Amino acid sequence: MLLGIVVGYILITVGLTLFFGLHPIEQGAISTTESISVMGVGVVSLVVGYLGWKGFNYFAY
């Protein structure tokens, strides 16, 4: 649960950095499609972490 939220946050931040070209990698090395896919994986990870939190609360209480 916590790992999914943390990894999701990191991947979304990295995806946004890549999308806007704020990274130190040479220009043209990362395409817009790849940066959007990184953000997509981050969103999926964030959703899985959230569902883990909801599942934990369902069974814990």
C-alpha positions as CSV (number, residue, x, y, z in Angstrom):
1,M,0.0,0.0,0.0
2,L,2.6,2.6,1.0
3,L,5.1,1.3,-1.5
4,G,2.5,1.7,-4.3
5,I,1.7,5.3,-3.3
6,V,5.4,6.3,-3.0
7,V,6.4,4.6,-6.3
8,G,3.3,6.1,-8.0
9,Y,4.2,9.6,-6.8
10,I,7.8,9.3,-7.9
11,L,6.9,8.0,-11.3
12,I,4.3,10.7,-11.9
13,T,6.9,13.3,-10.9
14,V,9.5,11.8,-13.2
15,G,7.0,11.6,-16.0
16,L,6.1,15.2,-15.7
17,T,9.8,16.2,-15.6
18,L,10.4,14.2,-18.8
19,F,7.2,15.6,-20.5
20,F,8.2,19.2,-19.9
21,G,11.9,18.6,-20.8
22,L,13.3,19.5,-17.4
23,H,15.7,16.5,-17.3
24,P,19.5,16.6,-17.8
25,I,19.3,13.8,-20.5
26,E,20.2,14.9,-24.0
27,Q,17.3,16.3,-26.1
28,G,15.4,13.8,-28.1
29,A,16.4,10.8,-26.0
30,I,13.0,10.5,-24.4
31,S,9.9,11.0,-26.5
32,T,6.6,12.5,-25.4
33,T,4.9,9.0,-25.7
34,E,7.5,7.5,-23.3
35,S,7.0,10.3,-20.7
36,I,3.3,9.8,-20.8
37,S,3.7,6.1,-20.4
38,V,5.8,6.7,-17.3
39,M,3.1,8.9,-15.9
40,G,0.5,6.2,-16.7
41,V,2.5,3.6,-14.8
42,G,2.7,6.0,-11.9
43,V,-1.1,6.6,-11.9
44,V,-1.7,2.8,-12.0
45,S,0.7,2.3,-9.1
46,L,-1.0,5.1,-7.2
47,V,-4.4,3.5,-7.8
48,V,-3.2,0.1,-6.7
49,G,-1.8,1.7,-3.5
50,Y,-5.1,3.4,-2.9
51,L,-7.1,0.2,-3.4
52,G,-4.7,-1.5,-1.0
53,W,-5.4,1.2,1.6
54,K,-9.2,0.8,1.1
55,G,-8.8,-3.0,1.3
56,F,-6.8,-2.8,4.5
57,N,-9.4,-0.5,6.1
58,Y,-12.2,-2.8,5.0
59,F,-10.7,-5.9,6.7
60,A,-9.1,-4.1,9.7
61,Y,-12.3,-2.4,10.9
